[in-house]
């Protein structure tokens, strides 16, 4: 039984559908209007991506810890970043930081191909297992350092970074098509700015989409026991 004495989740008794609807209502109230995106969020079971310990919080609008000291992003932030990418069905998208694979799954429902890179092999394998269960078959995985991008598959229509970039990501920007868009958090502290870069030939228009909190992007692949 879930101990509700701490008052963490007052909605724990509700039917899953009610919790999903509550989240969608909240996202719409915060400015998420893209119908295809709202549909993808509704039909991607977030409970499959969170650790058992946090199952009762699956449909809350909050980030949740996952293995390897990482986090599954807050649904509002997933929605905000996805909407900011202005995706089209024909797009090939590069994602840096697979993590739980939740954001990857949302992207996979909206575009032709998602190329996703993760520096923890175990996280990547777990995410792939979840995607197979959901029969998402347009995702290509790479265990590696996302800072370097994926030169063999470049250029991309869109790039999404889900870990905080320490500085302007020139190697990634170089892998963006002309008129392509890259979205990601940037900054060295615990709080960063969410930036959107739009490539115009050899220059980039930069927009600040607000304050966010992400785990840092770390160079190199992780050594696991
Ligand atoms: N979108 C994910 C967010 C996971 S947190 C989700 O919603 O679940 C960010 C992820 O970026 C972590 O899994 C972390 O290991 C990964 N990461 C950090 N630095 C990286 C790098 N240089 N290359 C690839 N992945 C990286």
Boltz pocket constraint, residues with backbone or C-beta under 6 A from the ligand:
constraints:
  - pocket:
      binder: B
      contacts: [[A, 70], [A, 71], [A, 72], [A, 73], [A, 96], [A, 97], [A, 98], [A, 99], [A, 100], [A, 101], [A, 102], [A, 103], [A, 104], [A, 117], [A, 118], [A, 119], [A, 120], [A, 123], [A, 144], [A, 145], [A, 146], [A, 147], [A, 162], [A, 163], [A, 215], [A, 216], [A, 217], [A, 218], [A, 219], [A, 220]]
      max_distance: 6.0
